[in-house]
Amino acid sequence: MKPEQLSQLTHQLIEKEDLDSRQVRESIDLLVAAEVENTPKADFLQALAEKGESLNELTEFVSYFRELSRDPKLEEFSPRAIDLCGTGGDKAGSFNVSTFVSFVVASSGVPVIKHGNRSISSKCGSADLLEAIGIPMNPEPEVLREGLEKLNFAFLFAPSFHPAFKFIAPVRKTLASQGIITVFNLLGPMINPARPAYQVLGVYDPAYLEKIGQALRGNGLSGATIAHGIISSQEISGVDEITACGENSIYGFGRIKTESIENWPPDKWGMDTYPFEHLRGGDLERNLQIMQSLLDGKGPEGLLATILMNASVAFLTCGRTKSLEEGVELAQSLLSDGVVAKWISRVSSFFA
């Protein structure tokens, strides 16, 4: 395959012509190739972003990058497991909601296989919080398995499982500095190499809700809930989480099935509406303080409501509960009875 082929594909995108499945795979081979210069890679990604990714293009990107990933060999857990994450990019500076919710879900006995990276834009990413409670970034395969067997939790640090990203990273960084959002901003949460059957995925841009949901379904997931939190604020218009701070745009398949995008207000979970300030996070030290306050039952009311709402969606998505109400009750009991706190303590001693 010759490098100039990427320029040919770029020209097709500039002409607003979608790529077929074979062409998507050809473009990926060229994007991850060391011998292809960064400039044509950047031109291709910018042209794809300006055209807009078709459903088939996004589905094929997900499929091929999953094939190129390193297999963590967790297939015995995958049919019952769930991943909880967001695309990032909302620049809201909120607490690590999906990470803390993953602790709640794992403490209930549901296998959580979380896939992620260090944050570029926030002061405290999920990997930072996970490291702080003792979860290693690059454990041996047998430790990953044992963590799932004993703690119902594994974290797959993206750089360790996606060697193909090595020769794209500089291009992504350059485009990001120019404010250009590419397909890779969407791909990260969609290419968990363990292929868990269920997912709750938050998106910064509601325009991608249905497309991401359909691409996940096209890649064999049993059920997923894709969400965007609508925020009425001068600073931000929305976040990549379900929140108790306004309506939530939801697209789902599986147990949470929507015909199209639906808007769910907090009272669908029996919650009040709170100001976004309740969700504000900070650096690692600050977020650890907030986490402890949640465990002590003293966290901001809006943040606690947001945690319960997200946990209930996760429980229903993977079949742990049969309704949102039952999920809220389960999450409340796990927190108030100290189950989550004991789970975090067990994590620290397990990896010590």
PENORGI-V576904 format. One record per helix or strand of 3 or more residues. SS is the DSSP state (H for helix, E for strand). FROM is the first residue (numbers start at 0). LEN is the number of residues. Records with the same first field share a line. If there is no record, write none. Layout:
SS = FROM-LEN + FROM-LEN
//
This chain:
H = 3-11 + 20-11 + 37-14 + 54-14 + 74-4 + 96-11 + 125-7 + 140-11 + 157-4 + 162-5 + 168-9 + 183-7 + 205-13 + 265-4 + 275-4 + 283-12 + 300-18 + 323-13 + 338-12
E = 81-5 + 111-5 + 152-5 + 197-5 + 222-8 + 247-6 + 261-3
//
